[in-house]
Amino acid sequence: MPNTSVHLSYQRPGGVTFLAIMNALGCVITLLFWLLILFKKLIPFPGNFIALAERANAATTYGFMIADFLYSVPLLLLATAGLWRMRFWGWTAAQMVNILWIYSITIIWIRDLYSKLSPGGILFLPFALVSVWAIWYLWRRREIFWNVNQTNKY
């Protein structure tokens, strides 16, 4: 019986490996960032503020945290595993993550223009910049994620 397992280390392009590692790193940093804020209480809970503007700002930050736990972290995990294994669902998750990075950093930087530069704006900017390139790169390489089990050219 032939061996049907596929060892993909020689088939995965370097750019895909780089993006899988970046997604794993982004996942870890995102989790550490929000857990630090949550457990160190670096930002008071919205209910601790009396002024509406302060309450709204804190609620927005906690909203980002909840959204990252619900959407970004699972998508980053899927993108990491799927890119590493060269699967179409990993490609799809990676493209979704790329848009989330760009979307989030846009909001953060617009907010920071009217206040002060935030740690998240600095920490997550490299991921957004990589995402601009990654969207183009993954689009150009999309066929290898659908044909990985049919050919061995990558």
MOLINZI-V661496 format. One record per pair of residues at least 4 apart in sequence whose C-alpha atoms are under 8 Angstrom apart, sorted by the first residue. I is the first residue (numbers start at 1). J is the second residue. D is the distance in whole Angstrom. If there is no record, write none. Layout:
<<I	J	D> <I	J	D>>
//
This chain:
<<7	11	8> <8	12	6> <8	85	7> <8	86	8> <10	154	7> <11	152	7> <11	153	7> <11	154	4> <12	16	6> <12	17	7> <12	84	8> <12	86	7> <12	154	6> <13	17	6> <13	154	7> <14	18	6> <15	19	6> <15	137	8> <16	20	6> <16	83	6> <16	84	7> <16	138	8> <17	21	6> <17	83	7> <17	84	6> <18	22	6> <19	23	6> <19	80	8> <19	83	8> <19	134	7> <20	24	6> <20	79	7> <20	80	5> <20	81	7> <20	83	6> <20	84	6> <21	25	6> <21	80	7> <22	26	6> <22	127	8> <23	27	6> <23	76	6> <23	77	7> <23	79	7> <23	80	5> <23	94	8> <24	28	6> <24	76	7> <24	77	7> <24	80	6> <25	29	6> <26	30	6> <26	76	7> <26	127	7> <27	31	6> <27	72	8> <27	73	6> <27	76	6> <27	77	7> <28	32	6> <29	33	6> <30	34	6> <30	68	8> <30	73	7> <31	35	6> <31	69	8> <31	73	7> <32	36	6> <33	37	6> <34	38	6> <34	65	6> <35	39	6> <35	40	8> <36	40	6> <36	41	8> <36	42	8> <37	41	5> <37	42	5> <37	43	6> <38	42	7> <38	43	8> <43	58	7> <44	48	6> <44	49	8> <44	58	7> <45	49	8> <45	58	6> <45	59	7> <45	62	8> <46	54	8> <46	55	5> <46	56	7> <46	57	8> <46	58	5> <46	59	5> <47	55	7> <48	55	8> <49	54	6> <49	55	5> <50	54	8> <50	55	7> <51	55	6> <52	56	6> <53	57	6> <54	58	6> <55	59	6> <56	60	6> <57	61	6> <58	62	6> <59	63	6> <60	64	6> <61	65	6> <62	66	6> <63	67	6> <64	68	6> <65	69	6> <66	70	6> <67	71	6> <67	72	7> <68	72	4> <68	73	6> <69	73	6> <69	74	7> <70	74	7> <71	75	6> <72	76	6> <72	97	7> <72	100	7> <73	77	6> <74	78	6> <75	79	6> <75	93	6> <75	94	7> <75	96	7> <75	97	6> <76	80	6> <76	93	7> <76	94	7> <76	97	6> <77	81	6> <78	82	6> <78	89	8> <78	90	6> <78	93	6> <78	94	8> <79	83	6> <79	89	8> <79	90	4> <79	91	7> <79	92	8> <79	93	5> <79	94	5> <79	97	8> <80	84	6> <80	90	7> <80	94	8> <81	85	6> <81	90	7> <82	86	6> <82	87	5> <82	88	7> <82	89	6> <82	90	3> <82	91	7> <82	93	8> <83	87	6> <83	90	5> <83	91	6> <83	94	8> <85	90	8> <86	90	7> <86	91	8> <86	144	8> <86	145	5> <86	148	7> <87	91	7> <87	145	5> <87	146	7> <87	148	8> <88	92	6> <88	145	5> <88	146	6> <89	93	6> <90	94	6> <91	95	6> <91	138	7> <91	142	7> <91	145	7> <92	96	6> <93	97	6> <94	98	6> <95	99	6> <95	134	8> <95	135	6> <95	138	8> <96	100	6> <97	101	6> <98	102	6> <98	128	7> <98	131	5> <98	132	7> <98	134	7> <98	135	7> <99	103	6> <99	131	7> <100	104	6> <101	105	6> <101	124	8> <101	127	7> <101	128	5> <101	131	7> <102	106	6> <102	128	5> <102	129	8> <102	131	7> <102	132	7> <103	107	7> <104	108	6> <105	109	6> <105	121	7> <105	124	7> <105	125	7> <105	128	7> <106	110	6> <107	111	6> <108	112	6> <108	118	8> <108	120	8> <108	121	6> <109	113	6> <109	117	8> <109	121	6> <110	114	7> <111	115	7> <112	116	5> <112	117	5> <112	118	6> <112	121	8> <113	117	7> <117	121	7> <117	122	8> <118	122	7> <119	123	6> <120	124	6> <120	125	8> <121	125	6> <122	126	8> <124	128	7> <125	129	6> <126	130	6> <127	131	6> <128	132	7> <129	133	7> <130	134	6> <131	135	6> <132	136	7> <133	137	6> <134	138	6> <135	139	6> <136	140	6> <137	141	6> <138	142	6> <141	145	8> <142	146	7> <143	147	6> <144	148	6> <144	154	7> <147	151	6> <148	152	7> <148	154	8>>
//
